Amino acid sequence: MAIITISRGTYSGGRAVAEALGSKLKYPCISKEIILDAAEEFGVPESKLTAAMEEPPKAWIETPAKKIAHLNYVRYALLKRAKANDLVYHGYAGHLLLGNISHVICVRVIADMEYRIKVAIEDKKLTRKEAINFIKKLDKQGLNWTRFLYGVDWNDPALYDIVINLDRISVESAVDIIAQMACMDEFKPDENSIRALDNQVLSSLVWAALTKDKRTNSSNLQVVSDNGKVTISGNTSSKKTLMAIDEVTRGVKGVTEVINEAGIGTDWQW
């Protein structure tokens, strides 16, 4: 079992690498499919989920709770796919959405600006100036998004297991390198990494349930799972809501114990 995430800037060649890698390994290659999964499972319009993954921080500040809810729906959809199958995922910061799971291979694909400009001109039928502006705009948007949500610079090589420069090697060679990594002992799932994935799936599902329920969706909560035991912390508006948090959490499949450490405070959401 291998989960491979490929981070890439606009027109850097990451999509080509992901698709070729999926074909070579016979793994599903997914990207925006998780938006469709989340929209179907949680009944949220695709446009709102896409906006949560693409809009700049200013939009998040205006409606933070709703944006975070939509982000977590998408995160759950990705985690669910990762739990069920080997996969190659590209786009929407998969290396950050999947968190600290040791059998996830985090790849960053880069290319110089000239390469990216050429591809953008061919794909979008842009002038050179338009292509440059388009690439810079999307790069800035992605950089600001990850910095705002996760406090990291997505260009930081420390976030990845490997950074591949397509100016130096071909797509085919990049695919061979990543495929070899997928066979390494360091990236094989073990008891601890599978448990970490299971815990993240359950945490995300509980969070989604709390967000969907009208009695609890205004609460500012954090959810941590450990082998079926779920700990809820944060703040909510009333004792009635605290009781509802317990009820909703216990109703999620896989939850065996609930520790509700949430308090009544003034920083609930919406």
N, C-alpha and C positions, 0 to 999 in steps of 0.2 A: 504494500500500500504506500503510495506517495501522493503528497499534495504539493503542487508547485505553483507559486504565485509569481507573476511576472509584472513588475512595475516598469512603466515606460512613459516618457514624455510624448507629446504630440508628434506623430510622424517620425518616431525614432527607430521604427522597425520591430518593436516589441510584439505587435499583433502577429506579424509574419512568423516570428520565432515561436510564439505560443501555439499557433495553428499547426506549424510543421512539427513541433514537439508532441502535440496531442496525437497527430497522425502516426508518428514514429512509435510512440509508446502505447498507442491504441487507448488513450485516455480521452474522456470528454474534455473539450476545450470550451470554457464558458467565460462570459463577460457580463453583458447586459441581461442574460437569462435570469440572473438572480433578482433583477428588478421585476421581471415577469412573475417569478416564483412568489416573491413577497407580495406583489399586488393581488395575486390570486388567493394566497393564504390569509391575508389580513384585510382584504377588501379596501385597499387604499389605491387611488388612481396612480397609474404608472408615472404620470407627469410630476406628482408630488414626491414620489420616491426618487426619481431622477434629479429633481431639484435639490433634494437633501444631500445628494452625492456630488453635486456640481456647483451649487450656488456659493458665492463668496461669503466670508464671515459676516458682513453687514446684514445679510438676509437672516443669518442664524441669530444674531443679536436681537432682531425684531421679534422673532417667534422661536426662541431657543427650545422649548420643550417639545413642540411639534416636530421640529427638525430632528431632534435627538431621537424621538420616537420612530420617525421614518428611517433614520440611520440604523436603529436597532432591528427594525423589521428586515432590512436588507442584510444586516450582519447575520441574523438568524437563518435566512435563506441560504447564505453562503456556508455557514456552519453545518446546516442540514445536509447540503450536497457533499461537503467534505467528509462528514461522518459516513455517508452511504457509499462513496466511491473514491477511487483514485481520480485525480482531476488536475487539469492545468487551468489556472485562472489568471486572466489579465484584465487590468483596469480597476478603477475604484479602490485603490489602496488595500488590496487583499492582504498584504503582509502585515498591515496594521489591524484590519478587521479580524483576522484570525488569532491575533495575540501571540502569546508565548507557548507555542506548541512545537516541540522539538523535531517532529517529523515533517514539518512544513519547510520546504526549500524556498527561500526568498531570493529572487533574481531581479536585478536591475539591468535593463537594456538601455544603452545610450548611443548617440550618434552625433556627429558634429552638425553645426547649424546649416552648412551647405547641403548636406545630405537631406536634412529635414525640409529645407526650403524647396529643393527639387521635387521631393515627393508631394509636398503640399500643392505646389503649382500644378503638377500633373493630376492630382486627385480632385482638387477643388476648382481648377481652371482659374487660378488667381494670378495677379501680377506678382512680381518679386516683392514689391513693397507690401502688398496685401498679405502675402504668405508670411513674411517676417512678423508683421503685426499680429496676425492670427495665431501663430505659434507662441509668440511672447505673451499674448493675452491668456491663452490656455495654461501655459507654464506658470504664470503668476497666480492664476486662479487656483491651480492644484497645490502650489507651494503654500499659499495663504490658508487653504482649506485644511491641509494636514498640520500646519503649524498651529492653527486656531484650535483644532479638535484634539490633537495628540501632543502638541508642544515639541514637534520634531521638524527637521528640514528633510524633505523627501529625497534630497540629493546627497544626504549623508551616507557614505558607503558603509558605515557601521550598522545600518539598518538591514543590510543584505548579506546573504551568504556568498554571493558572487556578483560582480558588476562586469557586464560584457559590453565591449565597445565594438559596434558593427562597422566602424571605420577600419578596424584592424583585422577582423575575421568575418567570414561569411555567415549567413543565416544557418546554412547546413552545419558548419563547424560549431556554431553556438548551440545548436540542437544536440549535437553529439556530446558536447561537454556536459550539458544539463542532464541528458539521459544517463550519462555515467554517474553523475552525482546521485541520481535517484536510486542507484544500486548500492550506494555506500552504506556501511553499517551505521554511520553517524545519523543518517536520515531515515532509518527503518523505525517503524513504530514499535514502542515497547509498552509495558504496562503503565508506566507513568505518563507517557505522552498520550496514550489512548484515554486515560482517565482525565487528563487536562482538556482534551477535546470534548469528552462527554460533559465535563463540568461547565465548559463554556456554552455548549448547546443548551443545557438545562437553564443556566443563568439567563441566557438570551430569551429563551421561551417564557420563563417567568416574567422577565421584564416586559416582554410583549403583551402578556396577559394582563399585567398591571396597567399597562398603557391603554389597552383596549377598553378596560372596564371603567365606566363613567364614575364609579365611586372612588376610584384610586388614581385616575389619570392626571390629577393635578398635583400629585405628591412628587417631591424631589427625592428619589430613592436610588440606592445602590444595591445591587444584587450579587451575592457571591454564593456559588454552589460547591459542595464537596461531597461527592459520592452520594447524592440524594439529599443531603442536609443543606438547606438554603437559609442563608442569613440575609436579612433585610435591614438596611440602615438608612439614615437620612431623616427628612422631616415631612410632616403632613399637617393637615389643618385641624383635625379633631379626633377624639377617641373613637367615634363611629367609623372614621376612615381607617384607623389603625386596625379595627376588627375586620374591616373589609379586606385589608391587605393580607391578613392571615387566611381568610376564606379563599380569596382568589389564588394565593400561592399554593395552598393545600390542594386546590383543584387541578393543578398542573400535573400531567402524567410524569412520573419519575421522581416526584418530590416525596421524600419519606419523613422529613422532619423540617419544621420551620422555626427559626429563631428570629423573632421580630424585635430588632433593636431600634426601630424608628421612633422618633419623638414628635411632639407637637411643636412646631416652630413657625417662622414667618417667611420662609423662603420656598414655599410651594410654588408650583409652576402654573403656566397658562395665563 
